[in-house]
């Protein structure tokens, strides 16, 4: 069988033919629009709310990379989001690492955890794969619960210092921290976009659509699946580590199974298998949680109603439906 390097040439041809000039121009304009919105956002909205949206949007983008383009349904992505949050918070508070190093530490741990969990999970397919990821994530949750010296147990890690970026620029002010979060989000979005439209991304989509055929063509499907799993876990960890610095807190909520459910909801509402759908999904879900907080537990009911409506009326998700209307992939 051919290895990953030997498949770049034919896959590159696929990547070139996938996006025509008008679609590429549309995507470029959307990226510019997102960048412009990020510049304006802290002046027209509460910076902490926008940062929360960006962290969860990046988390949803990471999940969408795995499911929408890799075809792998994970019910345990909160493990990477939450453990990265704990590592980032712990290293910033107890080791005195600067915020960028704390975030990198959390991202690295999430990627390593993804490598270990992914190596086990990809041995199975379909619902069995999903159940393995859920079981492994529950192990991460109980580890967090039973190791209070590291995680703080039910209290979590509180009062995490935001510190100084590169040891020079204080991030105590919300707007100062916002620019770091915006840069992390934009970098993650551009990375995912590049991966999707690279030869590697084309092979992942081929494996998603017809794995036996991809294997018959010489691709080592297990290597590609593990690679996209680790990449997705790492980016999810980047989102979790950044969130810990923003809210100065890492808690059991970050690693709980319900967090995995939330990211699935964001992705499906926005549009599975679309580049920009998870961003819209995150905006919708986080906005509902924020502005309907006075409803208490009824927020979950409202989310359920919105999800049902989206499934019935927008089966491809909000962005997926728009893409269908304009007949261009988004």
C-alpha positions as CSV (number, residue, x, y, z in Angstrom):
1,X,0.0,0.0,0.0
2,X,1.1,3.5,-0.6
3,X,1.9,5.7,2.4
4,X,0.6,9.2,3.0
5,X,3.4,10.9,1.2
6,X,2.8,8.9,-2.0
7,X,-0.8,10.0,-2.3
8,X,-0.2,13.7,-2.4
9,X,0.0,14.0,-6.2
10,X,-3.4,12.5,-7.2
11,X,-5.1,14.2,-4.2
12,X,-3.7,17.5,-5.2
13,X,-5.5,17.3,-8.5
14,X,-8.7,16.7,-6.6
15,X,-8.0,19.8,-4.4
16,X,-7.4,22.0,-7.4
17,X,-10.6,20.9,-9.1
18,X,-12.9,21.1,-6.1
19,X,-13.2,24.9,-5.7
20,X,-13.7,27.1,-8.8
21,X,-12.6,30.7,-9.0
22,X,-16.0,32.1,-8.0
23,X,-16.3,29.9,-5.0
24,X,-12.7,30.7,-3.9
25,X,-13.5,34.4,-4.3
26,X,-16.6,34.0,-2.2
27,X,-14.7,32.2,0.6
28,X,-12.0,34.8,0.5
29,X,-14.6,37.6,0.9
30,X,-16.2,35.7,3.8
31,X,-12.9,35.4,5.5
32,X,-12.3,39.1,5.1
33,X,-15.8,39.8,6.4
34,X,-15.1,37.6,9.5
35,X,-11.8,39.4,10.1
36,X,-13.6,42.8,9.8
37,X,-16.3,41.6,12.2
38,X,-13.7,40.5,14.7
39,X,-12.2,44.0,14.6
40,X,-15.5,45.7,15.1
41,X,-17.1,43.3,17.6
42,X,-15.5,44.4,20.9
43,X,-16.7,48.0,20.3
44,X,-20.3,47.0,19.7
45,X,-20.7,44.0,22.0
46,X,-19.6,42.8,25.4
47,X,-16.0,41.5,24.9
48,X,-16.4,38.6,27.2
49,X,-19.5,37.4,25.4
50,X,-17.8,37.6,22.1
51,X,-14.8,35.7,23.4
52,X,-17.0,33.0,24.6
53,X,-18.6,32.7,21.2
54,X,-15.2,32.6,19.5
55,X,-14.0,29.8,21.9
56,X,-17.0,27.7,21.3
57,X,-17.0,28.4,17.6
58,X,-13.4,27.1,17.4
59,X,-14.5,24.0,19.4
60,X,-17.3,23.4,16.9
61,X,-15.0,23.9,14.0
62,X,-12.7,21.2,15.4
63,X,-15.6,18.8,15.9
64,X,-16.9,19.5,12.4
65,X,-13.4,18.7,11.0
66,X,-13.7,15.2,12.5
67,X,-17.3,14.5,11.7
68,X,-18.1,16.6,8.7
69,X,-14.9,15.9,6.8
70,X,-13.5,12.8,8.4
71,X,-16.9,11.0,8.9
72,X,-16.1,10.1,12.5
73,X,-18.8,10.8,15.1
74,X,-17.2,11.4,18.5
75,X,-19.4,11.7,21.6
76,X,-16.4,12.5,23.7
77,X,-14.9,15.7,22.4
78,X,-15.4,17.4,25.8
79,X,-12.4,15.3,27.0
80,X,-9.9,17.3,24.9
81,X,-11.7,20.6,25.5
82,X,-11.9,20.1,29.2
83,X,-8.5,18.5,29.9
84,X,-6.8,21.3,27.9
85,X,-8.7,23.8,30.0
86,X,-7.4,22.2,33.2
87,X,-3.8,22.1,32.0
88,X,-3.9,25.7,30.8
89,X,-5.4,26.8,34.1
90,X,-3.1,24.8,36.3
91,X,0.1,25.8,34.5
92,X,-0.9,29.4,34.5
93,X,-1.8,29.5,38.2
94,X,0.6,27.1,39.8
95,X,3.6,27.2,37.4
96,X,3.3,30.8,36.5
97,X,3.4,30.3,32.8
98,X,2.6,33.2,30.5
99,X,-0.9,32.9,28.8
100,X,0.5,31.8,25.4
101,X,2.6,29.1,27.0
102,X,-0.3,27.9,29.1
103,X,-2.5,27.7,26.0
104,X,0.1,25.8,24.1
105,X,0.6,23.4,27.0
106,X,-3.2,22.7,27.1
107,X,-3.3,22.3,23.3
108,X,-0.3,19.8,23.4
109,X,-1.9,17.7,26.1
110,X,-5.2,17.6,24.2
111,X,-3.4,16.4,21.0
112,X,-1.5,13.7,23.0
113,X,-4.8,12.6,24.6
114,X,-6.4,12.5,21.1
115,X,-3.5,10.4,19.9
116,X,-4.0,7.9,22.7
117,X,-7.8,7.8,22.5
118,X,-7.9,7.9,18.7
119,X,-5.5,4.9,18.4
120,X,-8.1,2.9,20.4
121,X,-11.3,4.3,18.9
122,X,-10.4,4.0,15.2
123,X,-10.2,0.3,15.5
124,X,-14.0,0.3,15.3
125,X,-16.5,2.1,13.1
126,X,-20.0,3.7,13.3
127,X,-21.8,3.5,16.6
128,X,-19.1,1.4,18.1
129,X,-16.6,4.2,17.4
130,X,-18.9,6.7,19.0
131,X,-19.5,4.6,22.1
132,X,-15.7,4.1,22.6
133,X,-15.1,7.9,22.4
134,X,-17.9,8.4,25.0
135,X,-16.5,5.8,27.3
136,X,-13.0,7.3,27.1
137,X,-14.4,10.8,27.7
138,X,-16.2,9.5,30.8
139,X,-12.9,8.2,32.1
140,X,-11.4,11.7,31.6
141,X,-14.4,13.1,33.6
142,X,-13.9,10.8,36.5
143,X,-10.2,11.4,36.5
144,X,-10.9,15.1,36.8
145,X,-13.4,14.4,39.6
146,X,-11.1,12.2,41.6
147,X,-7.9,14.2,41.4
148,X,-8.7,17.4,43.4
149,X,-5.0,18.2,43.8
150,X,-4.8,18.8,40.1
151,X,-8.3,19.8,39.0
152,X,-9.7,21.1,42.3
153,X,-12.4,18.5,42.1
154,X,-16.0,19.9,42.2
155,X,-14.6,23.4,42.8
156,X,-12.4,23.4,39.7
157,X,-9.4,25.7,39.3
158,X,-10.5,29.2,40.1
159,X,-8.9,32.7,40.0
160,X,-6.6,31.7,37.1
161,X,-4.3,34.7,36.3
162,X,-4.5,36.1,32.8
163,X,-0.9,37.2,33.1
164,X,1.1,39.1,30.5
165,X,1.4,38.1,26.8
166,X,5.0,37.3,26.1
167,X,5.7,38.6,29.5
168,X,5.2,42.2,28.3
169,X,1.5,43.0,27.5
170,X,-1.0,42.7,30.4
171,X,-4.2,40.8,29.5
172,X,-6.1,41.9,32.7
173,X,-8.3,44.2,30.6
174,X,-11.0,42.3,28.6
175,X,-10.4,44.2,25.4
176,X,-6.6,43.5,25.6
177,X,-7.4,39.7,26.0
178,X,-9.9,39.9,23.2
179,X,-7.3,40.5,20.5
180,X,-5.4,37.4,21.6
181,X,-8.6,35.3,21.5
182,X,-9.6,36.8,18.1
183,X,-6.1,35.9,16.7
184,X,-6.3,32.3,18.1
185,X,-9.8,31.9,16.5
186,X,-8.8,33.3,13.1
187,X,-5.6,31.2,13.1
188,X,-7.6,28.1,13.9
189,X,-10.2,28.9,11.2
190,X,-7.6,29.4,8.5
191,X,-5.8,26.2,9.6
192,X,-8.9,24.2,9.3
193,X,-9.8,25.8,5.9
194,X,-6.4,24.9,4.6
195,X,-6.6,21.4,5.9
196,X,-10.0,20.8,4.3
197,X,-8.8,22.1,0.9
198,X,-5.4,20.3,1.0
199,X,-4.6,16.9,-0.5
200,X,-4.8,15.5,3.0
201,X,-8.4,16.9,3.4
202,X,-9.4,15.4,0.0
203,X,-8.3,12.0,1.0
204,X,-10.1,12.3,4.3
205,X,-13.3,13.1,2.4
206,X,-12.7,10.2,0.1
207,X,-12.4,7.8,3.1
208,X,-15.5,9.4,4.6
209,X,-17.5,8.7,1.5
210,X,-16.3,5.3,0.6
211,X,-13.6,3.8,2.8
212,X,-13.3,0.4,1.1
213,X,-12.7,2.1,-2.3
214,X,-10.1,4.5,-0.8
215,X,-8.3,1.5,0.7
216,X,-8.4,-0.3,-2.7
217,X,-6.7,2.8,-4.2
218,X,-3.8,2.4,-1.8
219,X,-4.6,4.9,0.9
220,X,-4.0,3.8,4.5
221,X,-7.3,4.8,5.9
222,X,-6.4,4.2,9.6
223,X,-3.4,6.6,9.4
224,X,-5.6,9.4,7.9
225,X,-8.4,8.8,10.4
226,X,-5.9,8.9,13.3
227,X,-4.3,12.1,11.9
228,X,-7.6,14.0,11.5
229,X,-8.6,12.7,15.0
230,X,-5.5,14.1,16.6
231,X,-5.8,17.4,14.7
232,X,-9.4,17.8,15.7
233,X,-8.5,17.0,19.4
234,X,-5.7,19.5,19.3
235,X,-7.8,22.3,18.0
236,X,-10.6,21.5,20.5
237,X,-7.9,21.7,23.2
238,X,-6.8,25.1,21.8
239,X,-10.4,26.3,22.3
240,X,-10.6,24.9,25.8
241,X,-7.2,26.2,26.9
242,X,-8.1,29.7,25.6
243,X,-11.5,29.6,27.4
244,X,-9.8,28.8,30.7
245,X,-7.7,32.0,30.4
246,X,-10.8,34.1,29.3
247,X,-13.0,33.0,32.2
248,X,-10.1,32.4,34.7
249,X,-11.7,29.1,35.5
250,X,-11.5,25.4,34.6
251,X,-14.3,23.2,35.9
252,X,-16.0,19.8,35.6
253,X,-18.5,21.4,33.2
254,X,-15.8,21.7,30.6
255,X,-15.2,17.9,30.6
256,X,-18.7,16.7,31.2
257,X,-20.5,14.7,28.6
258,X,-23.1,17.4,28.1
259,X,-20.3,19.6,26.6
260,X,-19.9,17.0,23.9
261,X,-23.6,17.2,23.3
262,X,-23.5,21.0,23.0
263,X,-20.8,20.9,20.3
264,X,-22.7,18.4,18.3
265,X,-25.8,20.7,18.5
266,X,-23.8,23.7,17.4
267,X,-22.4,21.8,14.4
268,X,-25.7,20.4,13.3
269,X,-27.6,23.7,13.7
270,X,-24.9,25.6,11.8
271,X,-24.4,23.0,9.1
272,X,-22.5,19.8,9.2
273,X,-19.7,19.5,6.6
274,X,-19.6,23.3,5.9
275,X,-16.7,25.5,6.7
276,X,-18.6,28.4,8.2
277,X,-21.6,26.5,9.6
278,X,-20.1,25.7,13.1
279,X,-19.5,29.4,13.6
280,X,-23.1,30.3,13.0
281,X,-24.2,27.3,15.2
282,X,-22.0,28.5,18.0
283,X,-23.4,32.1,17.7
284,X,-27.0,30.7,17.9
285,X,-26.5,28.4,20.8
286,X,-24.3,30.6,22.9
287,X,-26.6,33.6,22.3
288,X,-29.6,31.5,23.4
289,X,-27.8,30.5,26.6
290,X,-26.8,34.1,27.4
291,X,-30.0,35.9,26.5
292,X,-32.4,33.3,27.8
293,X,-30.5,32.6,31.0
294,X,-33.4,34.0,33.0
295,X,-35.5,31.0,32.0
296,X,-33.2,28.7,34.0
297,X,-33.5,25.0,33.1
298,X,-36.0,25.9,30.4
299,X,-33.1,27.0,28.2
300,X,-32.5,23.4,27.5
301,X,-36.1,22.9,26.4
302,X,-35.8,26.0,24.1
303,X,-32.6,24.6,22.6
304,X,-34.4,21.3,22.0
305,X,-37.2,23.1,20.2
306,X,-34.7,25.1,18.1
307,X,-32.9,21.8,17.2
308,X,-36.1,20.1,16.1
309,X,-37.1,23.1,14.0
310,X,-33.7,23.1,12.3
311,X,-33.8,19.4,11.6
312,X,-37.3,19.7,10.1
313,X,-36.8,22.9,8.2
314,X,-33.1,23.1,7.6
315,X,-31.8,19.5,7.3
316,X,-28.5,20.7,6.1
317,X,-28.2,23.3,8.8
318,X,-28.5,27.1,8.5
319,X,-25.4,27.6,6.4
320,X,-26.0,24.3,4.6
321,X,-29.3,25.6,3.4
322,X,-27.9,28.9,2.3
323,X,-25.2,27.0,0.4
324,X,-28.0,25.0,-1.3
325,X,-29.8,28.2,-2.2
326,X,-26.8,29.9,-3.8
327,X,-25.5,26.6,-5.2
328,X,-22.0,27.2,-3.8
329,X,-20.2,25.3,-1.0
330,X,-19.8,27.2,2.2
